[in-house]
């Protein structure tokens, strides 16, 4: 049966060509490491254009196609409705920015469409649904596979790797002791995109039912996004003569840095018996400041800069009224 999952993706790789440079793929056993860097603007490694390109896809990330069509028919601003998923939360600890970028990379690079959207489950838009950062399905190495994502935005790449692998290890360890994964699959089967063909939907229902042969025939893949700080980029900005020179210097930097990160993954995975059994697709993206990236994302989505609340001031205010 030809189910052609790739044709169900909604994000092409055109956005990557517009905003990112791709670097050498590194592979070891069940680990693939892909790395990207932003295109320079003159002598600067700027994130503004990149972020504008990301938020253009917010509505596809938050809502399935049939929901978008319904909103548009009813004259509802889909983009504004999609923004409610992000809420007015502190950007410095909000994981949804990473989820959005991971969604775009998984669909465009791995050709695996998102098949279940978290927004469908939200009763309180300030809450985040627990579990993987996106549920995708597609063909991987010629075999139908379930993709469950994980995204980390942290200062140190090695720390982000540790946290990502630890999270995936706990996920798999829980399969043997709790019904967490079964619960995740039941939820996913209830919120599947309805624009899929009847054959695709039937296959997915079976894929989310562990007792079926279909479920047993599928592989499990974890796409993992790591956004991290690299102070060396600042030195490149100072030294380079223009955008092409800057990108060339950063490409040289990535050729040295990514093999180091691959070795870091290889050493840490030795302590994760469950993670070693599944496929891992790492996406690395360096930035000059994760704080700036998060705050710029917040402002691009909400149209205003984030102003942190001051609990101490509020407490004093209440105390004064009493």
HELIX and SHEET records of a PDB file:
HELIX    1   1 UNK A    5  UNK A    8  5                                   4    
HELIX    2   2 UNK A   14  UNK A   19  1                                   6    
HELIX    3   3 UNK A   48  UNK A   55  1                                   8    
HELIX    4   4 UNK A   58  UNK A   62  1                                   5    
HELIX    5   5 UNK A   65  UNK A   73  1                                   9    
HELIX    6   6 UNK A   78  UNK A   83  1                                   6    
HELIX    7   7 UNK A   91  UNK A   93  5                                   3    
HELIX    8   8 UNK A   96  UNK A  109  1                                  14    
HELIX    9   9 UNK A  118  UNK A  121  5                                   4    
HELIX   10  10 UNK A  157  UNK A  177  1                                  21    
HELIX   11  11 UNK A  180  UNK A  190  1                                  11    
HELIX   12  12 UNK A  198  UNK A  207  1                                  10    
HELIX   13  13 UNK A  213  UNK A  217  1                                   5    
HELIX   14  14 UNK A  232  UNK A  239  1                                   8    
HELIX   15  15 UNK A  243  UNK A  269  1                                  27    
HELIX   16  16 UNK A  275  UNK A  277  5                                   3    
HELIX   17  17 UNK A  290  UNK A  302  1                                  13    
HELIX   18  18 UNK A  311  UNK A  321  1                                  11    
SHEET    1   A 3 UNK A  20  UNK A  22  0                                        
SHEET    2   A 3 UNK A  31  UNK A  38 -1                                        
SHEET    3   A 3 UNK A  26  UNK A  28 -1                                        
SHEET    1   B 7 UNK A  20  UNK A  22  0                                        
SHEET    2   B 7 UNK A  31  UNK A  38 -1                                        
SHEET    3   B 7 UNK A 279  UNK A 287  1                                        
SHEET    4   B 7 UNK A 219  UNK A 229  1                                        
SHEET    5   B 7 UNK A 143  UNK A 148  1                                        
SHEET    6   B 7 UNK A 135  UNK A 140 -1                                        
SHEET    7   B 7 UNK A 113  UNK A 116 -1                                        
SHEET    1   C 5 UNK A  20  UNK A  22  0                                        
SHEET    2   C 5 UNK A  31  UNK A  38 -1                                        
SHEET    3   C 5 UNK A 279  UNK A 287  1                                        
SHEET    4   C 5 UNK A 219  UNK A 229  1                                        
SHEET    5   C 5 UNK A 150  UNK A 153  1                                        
END                                                                             
